[in-house]
Amino acid sequence: AQTVTQSQPEMSVQEAETVTLSCTYDTSESNYYLFWYKQPPSRQMILVIRQEAYKQQNATENRFSVNFQKAAKSFSLKISDSQLGDTAMYFCAFRGGTSGSRLTFGEGTQLTVNP
Amino acid sequence: GAVVSQHPSWVICKSGTSVKIECRSLDFQATTMFWYRQFPKQSLMLMATSNEGSKATYEQGVEKDKFLINHASLTLSTLTVTSAHPEDSSFYICSPRQGAGDTQYFGPGTRLTVL
């Protein structure tokens, strides 16, 4: 079974600074997908970024980028130029490559951006 | 991203009554629907997975006779909590997916309070 671990229950950062959220996972599959979702106080889950394991290039989406280290099974999220609206719970998630695979979530990291 | 609606957004009911939650994917066809439950400050816990026109597959520990899932069409799925009790109070989130390799989106959630 796959597991996803987020070792930082809470983090804080000053507005405009950069913060990195950590995520490690365990799997025996070679083809899989990794995601970061954010859940703001509204509790709506929002996809932040997605990474296919077969791609060596790290995914980026505007201020959000990942550091995907396949051998180390590490998938960290970097948020640049943090904004107050980035305050949310962030979940790292894993999904296997086989048909019907479900998402496995980490425990989450509560990020607070301070003015 | 895709548009997913969930209704109602908040419901309060008396113990012993049944509550139906609707989930609609408004701009894509969901061949697979996932239903999650989330307790405060915790991660999402998968309850069941359903494919359109088929019976749902429930996770270990989730009572299939208590949480009835119907996925009769590619745009609508329902979760009915039967004979609800206070311990069923939680935040329920639907998550449709179009195809096996596609991104999984999330509904805005339903807060259920059982008195």
Interface residues (C-beta under 8 A of the other chain):
Chain A: F35 Y37 S42 R43 Q44 M45 I46 L47 R50 F91 R95 T98 S99 G100 S101 R102 L103 F105 G106 E107 G108
Chain B: G1 T32 F34 Q38 Q42 S43 L44 L46 T49 N51 F91 I93 S95 A100 T103 Q104 Y105 F106 P108 G109
